[in-house]
Amino acid sequence: MASHSQVLVEEKSSVRILTLNRPKQLNALSFQMISRLLQLFLAYEEDPSVKLVILKGQGRAFCAGGDVSAVVRDIGQGNWRLGAKFFADEYMLNYVMATYTKPQVSILNGIVMGGGAGVSVHGPFRIATQNTVFAMPETVLGLFPDVGASYFLSRLPGFFGEYVGLTGARLDGADMLACGLATHYLPSTRLTALEAELCRVDSSDPTVVSAILDAYTQNPHLKQQSAYHRLDVIDRCFSGRTVEEIIAALEREASDDWISTTIRALKKASPASLKISLRSIREGRLQGVGQCLSREYRMVCHVLKGDISKDFVEGCRAILIDKDKNPKWEPWRLEEMKDRMVEQYFKRVEEEEDLKLPARKNLPALAMAKL
């Protein structure tokens, strides 16, 4: 079965090492991979001989996101509900990971984008290296930061989550550690030794796992051009009530490369995506992870159905399919994306059921806190 070769499984005493294995596609998550991961995670939770799960990627990526090209194909054939099934299963996997009863260690030695963040950031241990590149690039695809990003981005310091989610800015491993997206950082040359040590653990006590990771972790220096040095400007500007206010605030700042790059990124993105993304992150600050995923599912159904804007299909065409990088957004301008249109995304699509999250039992305190 293809799904079995797309997720490699190694059993080492009480540890299971899962490797995302579509290196040519930068380990983009196919429907089969999501189903397989969900099946494995649920099985390991019930299996008392499994104490720890390690997740990593083959090649130069951890995971570059969900494989949306198949979803776009479904929409093109008039079957957006098939695409909705992909997202429902993906969000279910995110939820199981967020509320998992055994430690999950994600080794982010390469590209981590979109759906790749969804299968790692919800877990308790995320290891970045000098090779890590993180981004949530959804707004330039006519989508929005989903996979529970409205939960984890909204909990980053200040308004850094709004900055990352709206601009699609790239972060390196040091940035990730500084803002809390990663819990540990080490040079990739140390990963083999760390993995070997984790495989000898024979404990599902997170403090035991944590102690091992702490012994390996290093404190990298933030690069001079790191956006994290700009937290004061980010808080001043990205605290704006609307996307228009955020851009106006950035334009009032003394211009430099970083300011102009940030404004350019916002002006390149889908206006519809920017507006729903901002509202989603703001709502996420006050919601549990399950509520966030349920709301994001309502939103993604509207995105796929294309009843308010068809920017997702257009964004994927421009960036992933034709690669002309010249999307024709509709609406074209922020002021044309009215509040009542934004409001629609947060209502249930007619004849579409809400996301049914699996019941979770015997949750540890850390998982309970997320609910």
N, C-alpha and C positions, 0 to 999 in steps of 0.2 A: 504493500500500500504506500502511495506517495507520501501521505501524511506522516508515516513512520520514518521515512528517510529525511523528511523535512525537520523533524525534531529528533535528534540523536539522544539516546538514553544510556548513561553509564551507571552501574550500580557498584558503589564502593562501600562495603560494610553497611553502616546505617545512613549513608549519604547517597542522594541521587543527583547526578549532574546532567542537566538538560542543555543541549546545545542547539540553538536555532541554526538550521542548516540550508539556507538558500543564499550562499555567499554572492552569487552573480546578481541577485536582486537585493543585495545588502540586507538579507534576512527579513525582507518585508513580510508581514504576517498574512498568509493566505487563510482562507476559510478553514482548510484542513488543519493548518498549524494551530489555529485558535481552538478548534474542537479537540485536538489532541492534547494541548496544554491543559485545557479545562478537565479533560478526562484523567490525565496524570495527576494533576494537583488534588483533585477530589479523591482519587484512589490512595495517594500517599497520606492524605490526612487521616484516612481510616486504618492505614496499615501501621501497627505499633512498631514494626521493625525499621520504619523510616523516621529519622530524627531531624534531617536537614535537607533542604533543596537548594542546589546551586544552579543559577541560570546564566548562560553566556551565549555568545554568538560566534559563528565560524567566520574567519576572514577579518576584513577591516571594519566590519560593523558589528555592533551589538544587535540593533534592529532599527531600520530606517523608517518604520511606521507600518500602518496597515496597507495591504496591497489593494489600493482603491481602484486600480485600472479595471478589475473585474466588476466592481460595483458600478462604475461608469458605463461599462458595457451593458449591464442589466438595465440601467435607466434608459439607455439608448434603445433597448428592445421593449420599452414600455413596462418594465417590471421592477420598479423601485423597491417593492416590498422584499424582493430577494436581497437587495442591498441592505435593507433594514434588518434582515435576519443576521447578516454578517456583523453589523454593529451591535445588535442585541447580544450575540454570543461573546463578542469582544468585551462589552461592558460587564457581562456576567463574570468573565475571567478576571477583569480588573477588580470586581467586588470580592471575589473569592480570595484573591491575593491580598487585598486590603484588610480582610478579616481572617487571615490564615492563622491556624493554631500552632504552626511549626515555623521555625525561622527560614526565611528565604534570603539567600545572598545573591545579588545580581552583580555580575562582573561587566562593567561598562567600558570595555577596552576598545573604543572606536565610536562609530556614529550611533547616537541615540536620538531618534526624532519621533514626534507624534505618538503613534501606537507603541513604539519602543519604550517611551517613558511610561506608558500605561501598564506595561508588564514588568516594570522595575520599581518605579518611584513609590508605588503603594506598599512595597515590601519594606521590612525594617532595616535591611543592610544594602547599601548601594555603593559599590567601589568604583571610583573614577581613576583614570591613569593619565599620563601625558598624551595619550592618543584619543581621549574622549572629546567628542564634539556633540553638544546637545542643542536642540532647537525644537520649538513648537511652530512649524511653518504654515499652519492651517489657513491663516487669513489670506495668504497669497494664492491659496487653492480654492477660495470660495467656501471654505469650511470654517470651523471654529475649534479652538483647543478643547478636545473632548477627552475620552478615556479617563474621565475623573479629574481632568486638569483644572476644572473650576474649583475642585477641592484642594489640590496640592499647590497650584499657583497662587491662590488667594491666601495661602498660609506662609508664603515667603515674606521676608522682612519688608516692611513699608509697602510701597506700591511696585516692588520689583516684579511681581507676578503679572501685573497689567502690562508692564514694559515688555517682558518676555513673550507674553501671550499675544499681544497686539502687533508687535513688530516682527516676530519670528527671529529675533536676534540670536546669534550663535554664542554659546558659552563653552568655555573649555573646562577641563577637570578641576582646575583651581577655583574657577568661578562657581562651579557646582557645589564644591565643598563649602565655600564661603557663604553661599546663600541657603545651603541646607538641602539642595536637591540630591547631593551625594552625602553619605555619612562618613566615608573614608577615602583616602587617596594614597596610591602607591605607584612606584614605577612599574611598568609592565614586566620588567625582568624578574620581579619578585612574585608574580602571580602563581607560577608553578609551585613554588615552595609553600605559599599560602594555601593553595588548593589541597596540597598533600597534607598539610597540618589540619585543615578543616575536615578532611576525610577520616582523620583519626579521632575526631571529637567524641562520637557516641553519646551525644547529649542534645536534647532539644531545648535546653535552657538558654534563652537569648543572652544572658549575662556571660555565659561560658563562651559563646560565639563572639560576643562583643569584645571580650578580653583578648582573644586571639587576633581579631582584626585591629584592635588598638595597638598591639605590639608591632604590627607591620606598618601602620599608617604613618604618613609623613605630612608635614605642613608646607604645601607648595606656596611660592610667592605669587601673588596676583600680578599679571602683566600690567605694564604701565597704562595700556589702553583698555584695561578691563572696565566693563560697564559698571562693575560693582564699586569702583571708585567714585561713580557718579550718583550714588544713592540719594544724595541731597537734591540734585536736580531732578532725578526720577520721581522722588516723592513730591517735589513742588509741582511738576508737570502732570504726572500720571495719576494724581489724585483728583484731577478734573472730573466734573460730574458727567460730561459727555465727551465723545471722541473729538468733536469740534473744539471744545475747551482745552483738551489735551494738546491738540496741534497748535492752537493759538498761544498756549503757555510756552511751548517749545520755541515758537517763532519769536517770542519776547526775550528769550535767553540770548546771551552773547554768543554769536554763531561761531562754531568750530566744526571740525570734521565729524565729531560724534553727533552733535546736534543735527547737522545737515543729513547725515546718514539715517538718523532716526526719523526725521521728518519724511525723507524720501521713502523709507520702508512703509510708513503709514499711508503715504499717498499712492503707493503701488498696490496696496491691498484692496480687497473687495470692500466697498463701503458697507454693504449689508453684513458681511462677516465681522468687520470691526465693531459695528454697533451691537450685534448679538453677543459677540465675545466679551465685550466690556460688561454688559449686563450680567452675563453668565458668571463671570469671575466675581462680580460684586455680590450676586446672590449666593455664590458658593461659600463666601466667608462665613455665612451664618447657617450653613447646612452641613449635615453629616454626609459621608461619602456615598451612601445609598441614595439619598435625596438628590445629590449632585448628578449621579449617573442616570437616575430616572428622568431628571429634567433635561439632561443632555440627550437622552434618547428621544424625547419629544421634539427637541430642536433638530436632531439629525433626520428625523422623519420628514420634517418640513423641507430641510435642505435637499433631501433625496427626491422628494415628490416634486420639488420645483414650483410649488404653488405661489410662493411670494417672490422668490428670485431664483434664477437658474444659474447662478454664479458658480456653483460647484462643478457642473459639467463644463462650463466655459473655462474655469480655472485649471481643471485637469487637462483640458484640451491644450491650453496655452503653455502649461508648464511641463506636463508629463507626456502628452501624445504628439502634438505637432511641434512642441518645444520652440514656438516663435516668441515666447515670453511677452506676448502682447494681448492680454485678455481684454475683451470688451465687456466690462461690468455693466450690469443692469439691476438697479439704478446706478448711474455713472458717478453721481456726486453724493456726498454725505447728506446734504440737506434734502435730497430727494428720498432718502430712506427715512420715512416718517416714523414717529413713535408707535403709531397704531400698527404699522407693518412689523416693527420689532416685536411688539406685544404678541402678534400671531404665533411666532416661533415658540412661545412658552406655553401655548395651549396644545391640548392633545389633538392630533390629526384625526379627523372624522373617520370612523370605522377602523381605527387602528388602536390596539390595546396598549396600555402603558407597559413599561418594562417590568417583567416579573423576576425579581431577584430571588435567588435561592435562600431558603431559611438557613440560618447559621446557628450552631449550638456549641456550648462549652467554650465560648470565646475567651481568650486571655484579656486582661485589663486594657492592654494597648489597643487591641482591636475594638473593644467596647467603646473606648474613648472616641473612635472615629465615627461612631453611629450617633 
